[in-house]
Amino acid sequence: MGASATIAAMGLTFTALAGTGAGFPVVFLIATALALLGLVPGLRLDRSPRADAGAGPAA
């Protein structure tokens, strides 16, 4: 998910939940989850270097 789409989703979530008082906690939890997905190597969604460890160039 791109940065602009993430910002839009956070804004919509916050606006939708603003009346209930749950807007900030929910947006904070989503942001924490996205940060963990981006920072913790085992949770990353892209290909890790370990996946390519045995796939060297053909000799």
C-alpha positions as a printed Julia matrix, in Angstrom:
59×3 Matrix{Float64}:
   0.0     0.0     0.0
   1.4     3.37   -0.96
   1.99    6.24    1.42
  -0.8     8.4     0.02
  -3.3     5.52    0.2
  -2.25    4.83    3.79
  -2.7     8.48    4.75
  -6.12    8.53    3.09
  -7.18    5.33    4.87
  -6.03    6.73    8.22
  -7.92    9.97    7.6
 -11.11    8.16    6.67
 -10.82    5.84    9.66
 -10.23    8.74   12.04
 -13.12   10.74   10.57
 -15.5     7.79   10.67
 -14.68    7.01   14.31
 -14.29   10.6    15.58
 -17.79   10.73   17.07
 -17.23    7.58   19.1
 -13.95    8.72   20.63
 -12.19    5.66   19.21
 -10.64    7.46   16.24
  -7.21    8.14   17.69
  -6.69    4.75   19.39
  -7.71    2.84   16.25
  -5.51    4.96   13.98
  -2.63    4.6    16.46
  -3.01    0.8    16.46
  -3.1     0.68   12.65
   0.0     2.89   12.45
   1.8     0.68   14.98
   0.93   -2.43   12.97
   2.17   -0.81    9.74
   5.39    0.26   11.46
   5.97   -3.3    12.7
   5.34   -4.68    9.22
   7.91   -2.28    7.81
  10.56   -2.51   10.52
  10.59   -6.11   11.76
  12.42   -8.24    9.18
  10.37  -11.38    9.83
   7.11   -9.53    9.18
   8.1    -7.75    5.97
   5.93   -8.47    2.99
   8.71   -8.09    0.41
  11.24  -10.74   -0.48
  13.9   -11.11    2.15
  17.57  -11.73    1.27
  17.31  -15.12    2.99
  14.86  -16.29    0.33
  17.54  -15.77   -2.33
  20.42  -17.27   -0.32
  20.68  -20.43   -2.42
  19.78  -18.85   -5.74
  23.13  -17.68   -7.01
  24.05  -17.17  -10.66
  24.31  -20.34  -12.74
  27.92  -21.34  -13.3
